[in-house]
Amino acid sequence: MKIKGRIIFYNPNTGKGTIILHTKEKVKFSIEEWDEFELAPEVNLLVDCELDKTTLSSITLASSSQDINKPVYEYELQKDEEFLEDEVDEDTSTYTVDEALKIYFNPIERTIGKPPSVINTKEQLDYFLSKRFLFTAYNNLRSLDPKIYEHSEMKEKINTIEELHKAYNSLSEQIDIPHYAFEMIFLRIQPEYVKNQDQREKCLNAIPSLTEIIESLEIDLKSGEENLEATTNKKLRVNLNAKLKKKRGIYMDAIHERACIKEELEELVNLKQVYTKKYFKEFDKKLSILQVKYKDMIARILNYKAYDFDAYLWKKAVGSKSIKEYFKASGIKGGYSTETFLRYYLKTLDTDNLKYEQEELFRLLKYFENRNN
C-alpha cells in the first residue's frame, strides 16, 4: 500500500529518522528503506511510502506530478471540495426542522405500525411495572418446559416488545438532553454542517503537526548555528551555511503555513453556532411535543403487548404437563397466571429485609388486585 508522508526528523549520522504519514501516523525509518539514488533523506521532504501492512518497505520522493516543496497539508485541504471558497448560506439548512424530525422518527413509526386500535383497548397491563417479573415468570416457565419458546408466535411477541422498548428508550436517552438531541438529530444530517466540521477538523489536526515540524527545525537550526560559530574552516563554513539557509527557508515556510491555517480557521463560518441560533428554539419546541406524543403512544402499545404476552404465556403453560406438575408439587393454588405465580414468590421473601426491586413486586401485586376489582 502506497501512502504519502513527510520527513520530520532525520539523523545523517545514524541513518535513522521519522516520517509523519498523510493519516497523521508517525513511523520510524532507516536509510535501508530509502530508494532514491540522487538525493539523501532530508527533513521536510514529501515522500511516497510503501507499506506492507504496518511495515515500511520502501521510501521514494513524492511523484513528480506534485511539487515536493509544497506542504502536505495543502494537498490534504485541496483534495476535497473547497468549502471555504463557496458562499455559505447562513440562513438556510439543507433539511428543515420538520424534515429532520421526520427522518429521525420514521424508524420509530415503522416499529409502532398502526396503533390506534391497540392504544384504545381496555386490555392493558402496566408494562414498566410488570416487565421485570413478567419475564422472570417466562424464564422460570421456560426452564420447566423449554418447548414454550419454540412457538414462533411466542418469539414474535418477545421480539416486538424488545423493539418497542428500544424505541421508547431512544426517545429518552437521545432526546432528554436538548442540545445533544439537536446535534444528533438536526445538525448531523446537514451536508454543509458535516463539510464545515470536517474542514475545521483538518485545520485543527494540521496545526499541531506543523508545530512539531517547527519545533524540530528550531532544534536543528540552533545546533547548526552553534556548529557554524565553532567552525573556522572556510569550506566547512560555506557548506554549513548553505544547509542552514535551506533549513531556515523550510522553517519560515512552515511558520507561514501554520499562520495561514490559523487564519483560515478563524475565518471559517461556525455553522453550529449559526444553526443553533436560528433553529434550536423551533427544534426544541417541536421535539418536546413529538417526544411526549410518541412516548405516550409506545407506552400504551407496550401495555397492550404486555397484556397479550402474559395471556399467551399462561395459555401455553396450562397445556404443559411439566408446569402443571411443578405447580402441584409446590402447592401453588389460584389458577395459572402471573398474579398467582407472584403471590407464591412473595411468600418466599423475608419481608424484614426487602430490596427496592422486591418492594416493587408488592406494588405489582397491589396493581393486580386493584385491576381485578
C-alpha positions in Angstrom: 0.0 0.0 0.0 1.4 3.4 -1.0 0.8 6.5 1.2 2.2 10.0 1.3 4.2 11.4 4.1 6.8 14.0 5.1 10.2 13.5 6.8 10.0 15.4 10.1 13.3 14.1 11.6 16.5 12.6 10.1 19.9 12.0 11.7 22.5 11.5 8.9 25.0 10.1 11.5 22.8 7.2 12.4 20.8 7.0 9.2 17.5 6.9 11.2 14.5 9.2 11.1 10.8 9.8 11.4 8.0 10.3 8.8 4.6 11.7 9.5 2.1 10.0 7.2 -0.9 11.6 5.5 -3.0 9.7 8.1 -1.1 11.7 10.9 0.5 8.4 12.0 4.3 8.7 12.7 6.6 5.9 11.6 10.3 5.4 12.1 12.6 4.6 9.2 16.2 3.9 8.4 18.4 4.5 5.4 17.9 0.9 4.4 14.3 1.8 3.2 15.5 4.8 1.2 15.3 4.0 -2.5 16.5 7.3 -4.1 19.9 7.4 -5.8 20.4 11.2 -6.4 19.2 12.6 -3.1 19.6 11.6 0.6 16.8 11.9 3.1 16.2 15.5 4.4 13.8 17.0 6.9 10.6 18.3 5.3 10.9 16.2 2.1 7.5 15.0 0.8 7.8 11.2 0.2 5.8 8.2 -1.0 5.9 5.3 1.5 5.3 1.7 0.5 3.7 -0.1 3.5 3.4 -3.9 3.8 0.7 -4.0 6.4 2.4 -1.9 9.2 6.0 -2.4 8.0 7.7 0.3 5.9 9.4 -1.4 3.0 10.3 1.5 0.6 10.6 5.3 0.6 10.9 7.4 -2.5 10.4 11.1 -3.3 6.8 12.1 -3.9 5.7 11.6 -7.6 6.8 14.4 -10.0 3.2 15.3 -10.7 3.3 17.2 -7.3 5.6 19.9 -6.1 7.7 18.3 -3.4 8.3 21.7 -1.8 4.5 22.2 -1.4 3.3 21.4 2.2 1.5 18.1 2.6 -1.4 19.9 4.3 -2.1 22.0 1.2 -2.7 18.8 -0.8 -4.8 17.5 2.0 -7.1 20.5 2.2 -7.4 20.9 -1.6 -8.3 17.3 -2.3 -11.9 17.8 -1.2 -14.2 20.5 -2.4 -13.1 23.9 -1.3 -15.8 24.7 1.2 -14.2 27.9 2.3 -14.3 29.2 -1.3 -18.1 28.6 -1.5 -20.5 31.1 -0.1 -22.3 29.7 2.9 -25.9 30.5 3.1 -26.1 31.2 6.8 -29.9 31.4 6.8 -30.8 28.1 5.2 -30.1 24.5 6.2 -30.4 21.7 3.6 -33.1 20.0 5.8 -35.8 21.9 7.7 -36.6 21.2 11.3 -39.7 19.3 10.3 -37.8 17.2 7.7 -35.0 16.4 10.2 -37.6 15.2 12.8 -39.4 13.2 10.3 -36.2 11.4 9.3 -35.5 10.6 12.9 -39.0 9.4 13.8 -39.5 7.3 10.7 -37.9 4.2 12.1 -39.9 4.6 15.3 -43.1 4.9 13.3 -42.2 1.8 11.4 -41.8 0.0 14.7 -45.1 1.2 16.0 -47.0 0.4 12.9 -50.7 1.4 13.0 -51.5 1.7 16.7 -55.0 3.3 17.2 -56.9 0.1 17.9 -54.3 -1.2 20.3 -53.9 2.1 22.1 -57.5 2.4 23.0 -58.1 -1.2 24.0 -59.0 -2.0 27.7 -56.8 -5.0 27.6 -53.7 -3.3 29.2 -51.1 -4.4 31.7 -48.6 -1.8 33.1 -45.5 -2.8 31.1 -43.0 -0.9 33.1 -44.3 -2.1 36.4 -44.7 -5.7 35.4 -41.9 -6.3 32.8 -39.3 -7.5 35.3 -41.4 -10.1 37.0 -43.3 -11.0 33.7 -40.1 -12.0 32.1 -38.9 -13.7 35.3 -42.0 -15.8 35.2 -41.4 -16.5 31.5 -37.8 -17.7 32.1 -38.9 -19.9 35.0 -41.7 -21.5 33.0 -39.3 -21.9 30.1 -36.8 -23.7 32.3 -39.6 -26.1 33.4 -40.7 -26.6 29.7 -38.2 -25.4 27.0 -40.9 -26.1 24.3 -42.6 -22.9 25.4 -40.1 -20.8 23.5 -40.3 -23.0 20.4 -43.6 -21.4 19.4 -42.9 -18.9 16.6 -45.7 -16.7 17.9 -44.0 -16.5 21.3 -40.7 -15.5 19.7 -42.5 -12.9 17.7 -44.3 -11.4 20.7 -41.0 -11.1 22.6 -39.2 -9.6 19.7 -41.9 -7.0 19.2 -41.8 -6.0 22.9 -38.0 -5.7 22.7 -38.1 -3.4 19.6 -40.8 -1.2 21.2 -38.8 -1.0 24.4 -35.7 0.1 22.4 -37.8 2.7 20.6 -39.0 4.0 23.9 -35.5 4.2 25.3 -34.3 6.1 22.2 -36.9 8.7 23.0 -35.4 9.2 26.4 -31.7 8.6 26.1 -31.1 10.7 23.0 -33.7 13.3 23.4 -33.7 14.2 27.1 -30.7 16.5 26.7 -31.9 19.1 24.2 -28.6 20.3 22.8 -27.3 16.8 22.4 -30.6 15.9 20.5 -30.1 19.0 18.3 -26.6 17.8 17.4 -27.6 14.2 16.7 -31.0 14.7 15.0 -30.7 18.0 13.2 -27.1 19.1 12.7 -25.5 15.8 11.7 -27.8 15.3 8.8 -27.0 18.7 7.2 -24.3 18.1 4.5 -23.0 21.7 4.8 -22.6 21.3 8.5 -20.7 18.0 8.1 -18.5 19.5 5.5 -17.9 22.5 7.7 -16.9 20.3 10.7 -14.6 18.2 8.5 -12.8 21.4 7.3 -12.4 22.6 10.9 -11.1 19.2 11.9 -8.5 19.2 9.1 -7.2 22.7 10.2 -7.1 21.7 13.8 -5.2 18.5 13.0 -2.7 20.3 10.7 -1.7 22.9 13.3 -0.1 20.6 15.9 1.7 18.6 13.2 3.2 21.8 11.8 4.1 22.9 15.3 6.0 19.7 15.7 7.9 20.3 12.5 8.7 23.9 13.5 9.9 22.8 16.9 12.1 20.1 15.4 13.6 22.6 12.9 14.3 25.1 15.7 16.4 22.5 17.5 18.3 21.7 14.2 18.8 25.4 13.5 20.1 26.1 17.0 22.5 23.2 16.7 23.6 24.3 13.2 24.2 27.9 14.3 26.4 26.6 17.2 28.4 24.4 14.8 28.8 27.2 12.4 30.1 29.5 15.1 32.6 26.9 16.3 33.9 26.1 12.8 36.9 28.0 11.5 37.4 26.0 8.2 36.2 28.2 5.3 35.0 25.3 3.2 33.1 23.7 6.0 31.5 27.1 6.9 30.3 27.5 3.4 28.6 24.0 3.4 27.1 24.6 6.9 25.8 28.0 5.9 24.2 26.5 2.7 22.4 23.8 4.8 21.3 26.4 7.4 19.9 28.6 4.7 17.8 25.8 3.3 16.5 24.8 6.7 15.7 28.5 7.5 13.6 28.6 4.3 11.8 25.4 5.3 11.3 26.8 8.8 9.8 30.1 7.6 7.5 28.2 5.1 6.2 26.0 8.0 5.6 29.1 10.2 3.8 30.8 7.3 1.7 27.7 6.5 0.7 27.4 10.2 -0.3 31.1 10.3 -2.4 30.7 7.2 -4.2 27.7 8.5 -4.9 29.5 11.8 -6.3 32.5 9.9 -8.3 30.1 7.7 -9.7 28.5 10.9 -10.7 31.9 12.4 -12.5 32.9 9.1 -14.3 29.6 8.8 -18.1 30.1 9.5 -19.2 28.5 12.7 -22.2 26.7 11.3 -23.0 25.1 14.6 -23.4 28.5 16.2 -25.3 29.9 13.2 -27.8 27.0 13.1 -28.2 26.8 16.8 -29.2 30.4 17.0 -31.6 30.1 14.0 -33.2 26.7 14.5 -32.7 25.4 18.1 -35.8 27.0 19.7 -38.1 25.7 16.9 -36.4 22.3 17.1 -36.7 22.0 20.9 -40.3 23.0 20.9 -41.4 20.6 18.2 -39.2 17.8 19.5 -40.8 18.1 23.0 -44.3 17.8 21.5 -43.3 14.7 19.5 -41.4 13.2 22.4 -44.5 13.3 24.6 -46.7 12.0 21.8 -44.5 9.1 20.8 -43.5 8.1 24.4 -47.2 8.0 25.4 -48.1 6.1 22.3 -45.3 3.5 22.7 -46.0 3.1 26.4 -49.7 2.3 25.7 -48.8 -0.1 23.0 -46.3 -1.8 25.4 -49.1 -2.0 28.0 -51.2 -3.9 25.4 -48.3 -6.1 24.3 -47.5 -6.9 27.9 -51.1 -8.0 28.4 -51.1 -10.0 25.2 -47.8 -11.7 26.0 -48.9 -12.5 29.6 -52.2 -14.1 28.3 -50.4 -16.1 25.6 -47.7 -17.3 28.0 -50.1 -18.8 30.5 -52.3 -20.2 27.8 -49.2 -22.3 26.7 -48.4 -23.0 30.4 -51.8 -24.6 31.0 -51.1 -27.1 28.3 -47.7 -28.1 29.7 -47.6 -31.3 31.8 -44.3 -30.4 33.5 -45.5 -27.0 34.6 -48.7 -28.5 35.9 -46.7 -31.0 37.9 -44.5 -28.2 39.3 -47.5 -26.1 40.4 -49.0 -29.2 42.1 -45.7 -30.2 43.8 -45.1 -26.6 45.0 -48.6 -26.2 46.4 -49.3 -23.2 44.1 -53.0 -22.5 44.1 -55.2 -19.9 42.5 -55.0 -20.7 38.8 -52.3 -20.3 36.1 -51.4 -16.6 35.9 -48.6 -14.1 36.6 -50.5 -12.9 39.7 -50.7 -16.4 41.2 -47.0 -17.0 40.5 -46.2 -13.6 42.0 -48.1 -14.5 45.2 -46.2 -17.7 45.5 -42.9 -16.0 45.0 -43.6 -13.2 47.6 -44.3 -15.8 50.2 -40.7 -17.0 50.0 -39.3 -13.5 50.8 -38.1 -12.2 54.1 -40.3 -9.1 54.4 -37.9 -7.6 57.1 -35.0 -7.4 54.6 -36.6 -6.4 51.3 -34.6 -4.8 48.5 -36.1 -2.0 46.4 -36.8 -4.4 43.5 -38.6 -6.7 45.8 -40.7 -3.9 47.3 -41.7 -3.0 43.7 -43.1 -6.6 43.4 -45.6 -5.8 46.3 -46.7 -2.8 44.3 -47.2 -5.0 41.4 -49.4 -7.4 43.4 -51.5 -4.5 44.6 -51.8 -3.4 41.0 -53.1 -6.9 40.1 -55.6 -6.9 43.0 -57.0 -3.4 42.1 -57.1 -4.5 38.4 -59.4 -7.4 39.3 -61.8 -5.3 41.3 
